[in-house]
Amino acid sequence: MKVLFYAAKIYDKKSFDPALKNFPEIQIDYIDHELEPRTASLADGYDAICAFVSADVGAETLEILNKCGVKTVLMRCAGFNNVDTQKAKELGITVKRVPGYAPESVAELAMALALAVNRRLYKAYNKVRENDYTLKGLRGVLFNGKTAGIIGTGKIGAVMCKICHGFGMRVIAYDVYKNPSLDGFVEYVSLDELLAQSDLISLHCPLMDSTYHMINLETIKKMKDGVILVNTSRGALVDTNELIEGIRMNKFLGVGLDVYEEETGNVYEDRSDDIMQHSVTARLLAFPNVIITSHQGFYTMEALAAIAETTLQNLMDAANGVKNENDV
């Protein structure tokens, strides 16, 4: 089975090539181009394509892939909001994803972001490099004894709950479904209760119509003053313009973002010589209590290996008609 691997990076090849040894039936061709309607025709003659969360897997792309004979779309990520699932179903194209890949990888980054903005580690690092050893602007708060509010308690959210509990925090959560593995130390509450009570809010839910811009000016006003907000899930969970307004209202002690709504076009690209066209991103970066990372929550050796193994197994399952939790 031939797979065209879109937007391939060096680390993709380093993780997928070793995994291929366990799947001799699969051949992968890597290309730098991102998947979009203009590049979809490159998949002519391939059985499957492999794409990331930044790809355009909309109706037009899927129509072209279908004409090329592609039967399977392999998403090497958990998110699939960029996939027109209805069109894929109409065309008979199987779409599979990687819902669980070392969930500790993302959850640990979420806590790292929370700690970084709390203790101003990025500012402290730069001050010491310039031989400034004063403590001005570096004061944080204790997490021990505070309340952590986790929105979304799937695999990643559940790990974040455990991490916060390990820090000695009271852990409350909001989710449509309760995770039984968290019984005994996580209290499920309404969204309004979580917003009002939490000192740290971490987002770990999927992007759907019901969660789109769930963090907006209205919900921000319901939060405690001095709250820390972390998003390692989906950028569009947060209305960035209204987040900026909330930051200007001095609502946040800190904001840590591994994802943000305007990241498309920036993710995994070197834009250091460019004049940034997204003024919203530039405005976020101007705040002293905001840290942004480049969608790196998944980027650990263990997670990359798990993504490769699961993606290749997904193709074998699709070929054999096996359906499981990885089906979109």
ZIMOUR-V707422 format. One line per field, one symbol per residue. ss: DSSP state (h for helix, s for strand, l for the rest). phi: phi as a letter, one per 30 degrees, with the letter a starting at -180 (. if undefined). psi: psi as a letter, one per 30 degrees, with the letter a starting at -180 (. if undefined). Layout:
ss = ???
phi = ???
psi = ???
This chain:
ss = lssssllllhhhhhhhhhhhhhllllsssslllllllllhhhhllllsssslllllslhhhhhhhhhllllsssslllllllslhhhhhhhllsssllllllhhhhhhhhhhhhhhhhhlhhhhhhhhhlllllllllllllllllssssslllhhhhhhhhhhhhlllssssslllllhhhlllsssllhhhhhhhllsssslllllllllllslhhhhhlllllssssslllhhhslhhhhhhhhhlllsssssslllllllllllllllllllllhhhhhhhllllsssllllllllhhhhhhhhhhhhhhhhhhhlllllllsl
phi = .cbccdhdceddddcdeddddcbddcccccbddddaedcddddejcdabbbcdddccdddddededddjdcbcccdaddbdccddddedddicdcbbbdbbhededdddeddddddddchddddeddddciccdceicdbbddeidcccccjbdddedddeddddddicdccbbadcdcddcejbbcdbdddddddcdcbcbcbcdcbedcehdcbdddddddddidccbbccbeddcdddddedddddidcdabcbcbadcdejceicdcdccddddddddddddddcbbbcchceddbeddddddddddddedddddcidcadddc
psi = kkkkjlhklefeefeeeeffffiffkkkkklfklkleffeffgkfkfllkllffljhaeeeeeeeeffgkfkjjjhlekgfgkieeeeeefgkkklaifjjiffeeeeeeeeeeeefegheeeeeeeefggjglgkggkalkekflkkjjjjhaeeeeeeeeeeefggkkkllklekkjffgkffkkklleeeeeffkfkkkkhlljleffkhfjaeeeeffllkglkkkjgdkegfkjeefeeeeefghfkelkkjfklegfkfekgkjgfgljkfjfeeeeeffkfgkkklihgefileeeeeeeeeeeeeeeeeeeggkkaffk.
